[in-house]
Amino acid sequence: MNYVFGVEIDLPFDAALEQVQAALAAEKLGIVSDVNVAAILKAKLGEEAGAYRILGACAPGLAKRVIQSEPAAGVLLPCNLVVREVSAGRTAVDFMDPITVLGLAEDAATNAVAAEARVILDRVVARLGG
């Protein structure tokens, strides 16, 4: 899968989610969206699912550069990641690869931002133990 990279960590979901949020903040990435997929499936379908959250992480300066260079490329923002329960004490963190996704814009300035974003997200993965 060339659109995703990530890490599995030996923490229960809630502790892992806190660690992910701290690692993002340490790299000056804000969380602009938080979708609790498990809660939605429970509410809408009555189905139980393992813990699963989609977070939208954003570095405003990078987002601004993408939008200035290619306004329609805003549909490719923010950098999404999934925090999902693998087992009671293990959690996966999957990151959307900004190089793959922003590469769809076929714009040199946007590609440069994607490369910068990937470096930042790689540091987040390293902070999480990957």
N, C-alpha and C positions, 0 to 999 in steps of 0.2 A: 504494500500500500504506500504509494509515494505521496499521499496527501496528509499523512499523519505520522507523528513520532511521539514517544512518551516514555513513561517509566512506571513500574509497579513498586509500591512502597509497603513496608510491613507496619501498617497502622490501620486501626479501624476507620471507617469512613469519616466520621465527624472530626476526628483528630487530623486525618489526612486533609480534609477540606480546609481546616484552619491553617495547616502547614502550607498548602497551596496558596491561600490568600496572602499569607505572610511573605512567601517567596515572590509572588507577583508584586506586592507592595515594595519589597526591597529593590526591585528592578524598575520602580516607578511606573508600574502598570496598574491602572485602575480597573475595577470591575464595573462595567456599564450595563451588564445584564446577567441575570441569574435565573435559569429555568430549572425548576425542580420537576424533572420528568416523572419520577416515581409518584409524586403527589398528583400530578396531572392524570397519569394512568389510573390511579386509585379513584380520583374524583369523577373522571369522565367515563371510565370503562369498568370500574369496580374491581380492577385487577391489582394484585400485589406484585411489586417488582422490587428488585434490589435497589439500593440507593444509587441514584444517577442524576447528576446535575450538569447542565451545560452553562459554562461561564463565558461571557464575552469580555475579553481583556482588551484594554485600549491604552496606547501611549498617545495622548492628544497631539503632540508635535508630529509624530509619524503619520497619524490619520490626516492631519491638516495638509501635509505634503502630498499624500496620495490624492486627496480631493482637489487640491490646487492643480495637480498635474493632469489628472484624469477624473473629472467630476463624477462620471457614472460609476467609477470603480468603488465608490462608497458602498455599493451593494456587496462588496467583498470584505467589508470591515464589520466588526472588529475581529481580532484574532480569537477564535473560539477554542475552547478546550472542554474536555469532558472529565469529570471526576466520577468514577464508578466503582461500586463495591465488587470486588472479585470474590472475597470470602469474608468471614467475620473479622479477621485481623489483617486483611490485605486489600489495598485499594489501587486501582490503575488511574493514571492521569494521562490522557491522550490530548495532544496538541495538534491543531490544524497547521499544516506547513504553509506559512505565508508565502514562501517562494513559489510553491505549486499554485496556490489559489490566486495570489496577486499577479502571477505570471499570465493569467487569463486576460489581463488588461493590455498586454503587449505594448507596454510603455516603459521606456528606459528609466525614467525617474521613479515610477512605481516599483519597478524591479529592484532598484537600489534601496528603496524603503523596505521592501520585502526581505532583502538580504540583511539589513540592519535588525529588523524585527526577529528574524531567525536567530541571530546571534544573541539577542536578549532572551528569547525563549529557551535557547540552549543553556543559558546561565540559570534560568529558572529550573530546568530539569536537573542541572548539576546541584542546585541548592536542595532539591528533593532527594538527592542521592543517586541520580542516574548518571 
